[in-house]
Amino acid sequence: METIDVKTALRTTLVQKQELVRDYQTFASQINQHEISELFRDFAEAEALHATKIRQTLEKLS
């Protein structure tokens, strides 16, 4: 198994998390069922927190 650079792994994960935030926000705004819409808003918020932690870690490593 190939070893990948830590920064590369973090950057890749950051992009994925940012995409998930956008997707979940879009779903939340397009779904008419309040409960499901709120669920996607919660998912977006959680992914945004993950992205923030990853970004902070990358800044520390730079």
Beta strands, then each sheet from edge to edge (+ up, - down):
end
